[in-house]
């Protein structure tokens, strides 16, 4: 607000990068970007779709999430009003979807790990689109291999800290626990856990910031994170009024701008090496949920790249 209490006057930047393209059709890529211009070599960001929900325990359909997010992203504007620039100017390459390995969740985690390793070594910002939350295991562990001392910021309505669930140690209900065996882990937005998880967390050294987060303890959250960070976002961390299309919804949750304030702080004060947006089950909610997920992914890209200078 200005000194007289009027709304802030928006002034557009004097130069806005423009994406030049001779395309006559819209490719099925993030933002509909021309793959000839956004090659792997030229791009700072790599989007990796992982259509896997082999460990879903309530509502299935997260395997349809990556496709829905990509489709919705093609309807978004390239220009980020908050950041005052087109984040896509850094180049966003959309990789081919990773084929699910249905033999076992552990095998799937290893397949993801192998796919992410070269991206981590190349210094690309990884944007993984899931899929149930088990897909984060392989992704985070591959990042930790390339970047020792990696911290993981894990946004989720659930603790995901079971030793095993429904016969596997590599499912969505154990994702945070598997990651915590290798990385420094911080949980934010949690509002549901089993007794087993509560007891395990007490002696784990994992920092937990449960919902509701009325006072926004972002300084305390940042203090738990090292210099390099991987961000894992289960969309059920958001309030169901905003994000109904998830497989395991929980009452309450974080709001849109609250979530962005946290993520922007992380991008400004830490180096985000990669992130995932998971658990979108498009059939469980309105089409707006896919658009919200796509927008959230683009916002994290913007915060991460802004932090890189």
Buried (B, 14 or more C-beta within 10 A) or exposed (E): EEEEEEEEEEEEEEEEBEEEEEEEEEBEBBBBBBBEBBEBEEBBBBBBBBBBBBBBBEBBBBBBBBBBBBBBBBEBEBBBEEBBBBBBBBBBBBBEBBEBBEEBBBBBBBBBBEBBBEBBEEEBBBBBBBBBBBBBBBBBBBBBBBBEEBBBBBBBBBBBBBEEBEEBBBBBBBBBBBBBEBBBBBBBBBBBBBEBBEEBBEEBEBBBBBBEBEEBEBEEBBEBBBEBBBBBBBBBBBBBEBBBBBBBBBEEBBEBEBBBBBBBBBBEBBBBBBBBBBBBBBEBBEEBBBBBBBBBBBBBBBBBBBBEE
